[in-house]
């Protein structure tokens, strides 16, 4: 199924396109924004080498090391949401019910760090060459001093171009790394400071351009039976997978549901679920385990509230193996393969051109969608104030 793509050049244009989308009866709409349109629609646990194999260890090690951070968690979903918050790979994929939040994420800067480094170094090299050839202060430079200026410029440009630091930090890093001998000539030091600062600023600007990628916003139309609340049994089944190992011998083709639930891996999964739901009956359906569900989670922190956050939780994949004379083969559940998002769930893709990202972020800021809103906290607001007053 071919998904319609629409290019977005302004926030007003995006809103106009969104309100034109018809909500189908019996469905709910969710959004997700990617800063790079080439990113896959997969949770981080599946994008991390050997992530699913170590999932149960990641879960337990994290809780064992930081128990106080999980003291309010009542369910496996609560734990995974908290782990996602701290950057640990999980089987949750962030969603939002607010298209403007998705647009904000699609407008972020991301891309090829090496391209940023190359662009930063190139512009810094051209810049410092102009200084050495044309700046009156550089006329009496020795070869050693000129070489030092070139090295400072290249390092500052590369650091800033890679976005590994702000331009100011990049300049400081270049000076700290290379000015290891005291300079008696203040004019040389002044030129060095100027070279570091100006090269870093130019490198940062060129790096942003070189690293830039088109973004994308996905609009999902989810069937109501695939949308669950935080206390759903189906959600408990999939989220508790994070605590369990699933062998390659877990059959999804058993004669009955009772036989399916007697398998050792499924029996252990039921035990984990009963920890949070003592009255849970061991009657998991095989197709539940190989499903995906949109989850309306609790607004447990201000970030989720502001982002109007939801999640798409991924179940197990299926492996078909031929056995004996069975031409169709038997289906086995596995963590090594993930469930796939049905293409018919993706209603539309809104492409954000890389050259429009800065403009779109400025327009979003007029509507209150800023970094300190998306990530509420004093540190983010302080960062915005410094930008506002050009500090």
C-alpha positions in Angstrom: 0.0 0.0 0.0 1.4 3.3 -1.1 1.3 6.0 1.6 0.5 9.5 0.4 3.3 12.0 1.1 2.7 15.7 1.6 5.6 18.3 1.9 5.2 20.9 4.7 6.5 24.4 4.4 4.8 26.2 7.3 2.9 25.3 10.5 -0.3 26.9 9.2 -0.1 24.6 6.1 0.5 21.6 8.3 -2.5 22.4 10.5 -4.7 22.9 7.4 -3.6 19.4 6.1 -4.3 17.8 9.5 -7.8 19.1 9.9 -8.6 17.9 6.4 -7.9 14.3 7.5 -11.1 12.3 7.9 -11.3 10.3 11.1 -12.7 6.9 10.2 -15.4 5.6 12.5 -14.0 3.0 14.9 -10.4 4.4 14.8 -8.2 6.7 16.8 -5.3 8.9 15.4 -1.8 9.0 16.7 1.3 10.8 15.4 5.1 10.3 15.4 7.8 12.7 14.2 11.2 11.6 12.9 14.1 14.1 12.4 15.4 11.8 9.6 12.8 10.4 7.2 15.0 7.3 6.7 14.7 6.2 10.3 12.7 3.0 10.8 9.5 2.8 12.8 11.0 0.5 15.4 11.4 0.7 19.2 15.0 1.2 20.4 15.3 -2.4 21.7 15.1 -3.6 18.1 17.6 -1.0 16.8 20.2 -2.0 19.4 22.5 -4.9 18.5 21.6 -7.9 20.6 19.1 -5.7 22.4 16.2 -8.2 22.6 18.6 -10.9 23.8 19.6 -8.8 26.7 16.2 -7.2 27.4 15.5 -9.1 30.6 18.9 -8.3 31.9 18.6 -4.6 31.1 15.3 -4.5 32.9 16.6 -6.1 36.1 20.0 -4.4 36.2 18.3 -1.0 35.8 15.9 -1.6 38.6 18.5 -3.2 40.9 20.8 -0.2 40.4 18.3 2.6 40.7 15.4 1.1 42.9 14.4 4.6 44.2 13.7 5.8 40.6 11.1 3.1 40.2 9.5 3.2 43.7 6.2 4.5 42.2 6.0 1.9 39.5 3.1 -0.6 39.8 3.3 -2.4 36.5 5.7 -3.5 33.8 4.4 -0.7 31.6 5.3 1.8 34.4 8.8 0.5 34.6 9.3 0.6 30.8 8.0 4.1 30.5 10.4 5.2 33.2 13.3 3.3 31.5 12.4 5.0 28.2 12.5 8.3 30.0 16.1 7.6 31.1 17.2 6.4 27.6 17.3 2.7 28.1 16.2 0.7 25.1 12.7 -0.7 25.4 10.0 -2.3 23.2 8.0 0.9 23.4 7.8 3.3 20.5 6.9 6.9 21.5 3.7 8.3 20.0 1.6 11.5 20.6 -1.9 12.6 20.0 -0.8 16.1 19.3 0.4 16.7 15.7 2.3 19.8 16.6 4.5 17.8 19.1 5.2 15.3 16.3 6.2 18.3 14.0 8.6 19.6 16.7 10.4 16.3 16.7 10.5 16.1 12.9 12.2 19.5 12.9 15.1 18.5 15.0 18.7 18.6 13.6 20.2 15.2 13.0 22.4 13.6 10.4 25.9 12.5 9.4 28.4 13.6 12.0 31.3 13.0 9.6 29.7 15.4 7.1 29.4 18.0 9.8 33.1 17.6 10.7 34.2 17.9 7.1 32.1 20.9 6.5 33.2 22.6 9.7 36.9 21.9 9.0 36.6 23.2 5.4 35.0 26.5 6.3 37.4 27.0 9.2 40.4 26.3 7.0 39.3 28.8 4.4 38.6 31.3 7.2 42.0 31.0 8.9 43.8 31.2 5.6 42.1 34.5 4.9 43.2 35.7 8.3 46.8 34.7 7.8 47.0 36.2 4.4 45.0 39.4 5.0 44.8 40.3 8.7 47.5 42.9 9.6 47.9 41.2 13.0 49.2 38.1 11.3 51.9 39.7 9.1 54.7 39.0 11.5 53.6 35.5 12.5 56.4 32.9 12.5 55.7 29.6 10.7 55.1 27.9 14.1 52.5 30.6 15.0 50.7 30.3 11.7 50.7 26.5 11.9 49.2 26.9 15.4 46.4 29.1 14.2 45.5 26.6 11.4 45.4 23.8 13.9 43.2 25.8 16.2 40.8 26.7 13.4 40.5 23.1 12.1 39.8 21.7 15.6 37.3 24.4 16.5 35.5 24.0 13.2 35.5 20.2 13.4 34.1 20.2 17.0 31.4 22.7 16.2 30.6 21.1 12.9 30.0 17.7 14.5 27.6 19.3 17.0 29.6 17.6 19.8 29.6 21.0 21.6 28.3 24.5 21.3 30.4 26.9 19.3 31.6 28.4 22.5 32.6 25.1 24.0 34.2 24.1 20.7 36.4 27.2 20.7 37.4 26.6 24.3 38.2 22.9 23.5 40.4 23.9 20.6 42.4 26.4 22.6 42.7 24.1 25.6 44.1 21.3 23.4 46.6 23.4 21.5 47.7 26.4 23.6 49.8 24.2 25.9 52.7 26.7 25.9 52.4 30.2 27.4 52.4 33.0 24.9 54.3 36.0 25.7 53.0 38.0 22.7 49.5 39.2 23.6 48.8 40.0 19.9 49.3 36.3 19.0 47.1 35.2 21.8 44.4 37.7 20.8 44.4 36.4 17.2 44.3 32.8 18.6 41.2 33.7 20.6 39.6 35.3 17.6 40.4 32.3 15.3 39.0 29.8 17.8 35.8 31.8 18.3 35.1 32.7 14.7 36.1 29.3 13.3 33.7 27.5 15.8 30.8 29.8 14.9 31.4 29.2 11.1 31.9 25.5 11.7 28.6 25.2 13.7 26.7 27.0 10.9 28.1 24.8 8.1 27.8 21.7 10.2 24.1 22.2 10.7 23.6 22.5 6.9 25.8 19.4 6.2 24.1 17.2 8.8 20.6 18.3 7.9 18.1 15.6 6.9 14.5 15.8 5.8 12.1 15.0 8.6 8.8 13.2 8.5 5.6 13.0 10.5 3.6 9.8 10.4 -0.2 9.9 10.9 -1.5 6.6 12.2 -5.2 5.5 12.1 -5.5 2.8 14.7 -8.4 0.4 14.9 -10.1 0.9 18.3 -9.5 -2.8 19.3 -5.7 -2.0 18.9 -5.9 0.9 21.3 -5.6 0.0 25.0 -5.4 1.7 28.4 -2.5 1.4 30.8 -4.3 -1.3 32.8 -5.2 -3.6 29.9 -4.4 -7.3 30.2 -3.1 -7.3 26.6 -0.6 -4.5 27.6 0.5 -6.4 30.6 1.2 -9.5 28.4 3.4 -7.6 26.0 5.2 -5.3 28.5 6.1 -8.3 30.8 7.9 -9.8 27.9 10.7 -7.4 28.9 11.3 -9.6 32.0 11.3 -12.9 30.2 13.5 -15.0 27.9 11.6 -16.6 25.1 13.2 -19.7 23.6 13.1 -20.5 19.9 10.9 -23.5 20.8 7.9 -21.6 21.9 5.2 -22.9 19.6 2.3 -20.7 18.5 0.6 -23.7 16.8 -0.5 -25.7 19.8 -3.8 -27.7 19.7 -5.4 -25.4 22.3 -5.0 -22.2 24.3 -4.5 -24.4 27.4 -1.6 -26.3 25.8 -0.1 -23.0 24.7 -0.1 -21.6 28.2 1.5 -24.8 29.6 4.7 -24.2 27.7 7.5 -23.2 30.1 8.2 -19.8 28.6 4.6 -18.8 28.6 4.0 -20.2 32.1 6.9 -18.0 33.3 5.4 -15.0 31.5 2.1 -15.6 33.3 3.9 -15.7 36.6 5.4 -12.3 35.9 2.0 -10.9 35.0 0.5 -12.2 38.2 3.0 -10.2 40.2 1.1 -7.0 39.1 -2.3 -8.7 38.6 -2.8 -11.4 41.2 -6.1 -12.5 39.7 -4.7 -12.9 36.1 -5.7 -16.2 34.6 -3.2 -18.1 32.5 -5.1 -17.9 29.2 -2.9 -15.9 26.9 -3.9 -16.1 23.2 -1.0 -16.7 20.8 -2.1 -13.9 18.5 -2.0 -11.5 21.4 1.7 -12.1 21.9 2.4 -11.4 18.2 0.5 -8.2 18.1 1.1 -4.5 18.6 -1.1 -2.1 20.6 -1.3 1.6 21.0 -1.2 2.4 24.7 -2.8 5.4 26.5 -0.5 5.6 29.5 -0.9 7.5 32.7 0.3 11.1 32.8 2.8 10.2 35.4 5.1 13.2 34.7 4.9 16.7 33.2 6.9 15.6 30.1 4.3 13.0 29.1 1.5 15.4 29.8 3.0 18.2 27.7 3.9 15.8 24.9 0.4 14.3 25.0 2.3 11.0 25.0 1.2 7.5 24.1 3.1 4.4 23.1 3.1 1.6 20.6 4.1 -1.6 22.3 5.6 -4.3 20.2 5.0 -8.0 20.7 6.9 -11.1 19.5 7.6 -12.0 15.9 6.7 -15.4 14.3 9.1 -17.8 12.7 7.7 -20.4 10.3 9.6 -23.7 10.3 8.9 -26.7 8.1 8.8 -29.9 10.1 8.4 -33.3 8.5 5.6 -33.6 5.9 3.9 -30.4 7.1 4.1 -28.2 3.9 2.8 -25.1 5.7 5.2 -25.4 8.6 4.8 -24.6 12.3 4.8 -21.1 13.8 7.2 -20.3 16.7 7.2 -17.1 18.7 10.5 -15.4 19.1 12.1 -12.2 20.3 14.5 -12.4 17.4 11.8 -11.2 15.0 9.5 -8.2 15.8 5.9 -7.7 14.9 5.3 -5.4 11.9 3.2 -2.2 11.8 0.4 -2.9 9.3 0.9 -0.5 6.3 -2.9 0.3 6.4 -2.4 1.9 9.8 -0.2 4.7 8.3 -2.7 7.2 6.9 -0.2 9.8 5.6 3.4 10.9 5.7 4.2 14.6 6.1 7.7 15.4 4.8 9.6 18.3 6.5 12.2 19.7 4.1 15.5 20.1 5.9 15.8 23.8 4.8 12.5 24.6 6.4 13.2 23.2 9.8 14.5 26.4 11.4 11.6 28.4 10.2 9.1 25.8 11.3 10.6 25.7 14.8 10.3 29.4 15.0 6.7 29.2 14.1 6.1 26.5 16.6 7.7 28.6 19.3 5.0 31.3 18.7 2.5 28.6 19.6 4.3 27.6 22.7 5.8 24.4 21.4 9.4 25.0 22.5 12.2 22.8 24.0 11.3 23.8 27.6 7.7 22.8 26.9 8.5 19.5 25.3 11.2 18.8 28.0 9.9 20.7 31.0 12.6 21.6 33.5 14.7 24.6 34.7 17.7 23.6 32.7 15.8 23.7 29.4 14.2 27.0 30.3 17.6 28.5 31.2 18.8 27.4 27.8 15.9 29.2 26.1 16.4 32.4 28.1 20.1 32.5 27.0 19.0 32.1 23.4 16.2 34.7 23.7 18.6 37.3 25.1 21.5 36.2 22.9 23.8 35.4 25.8 
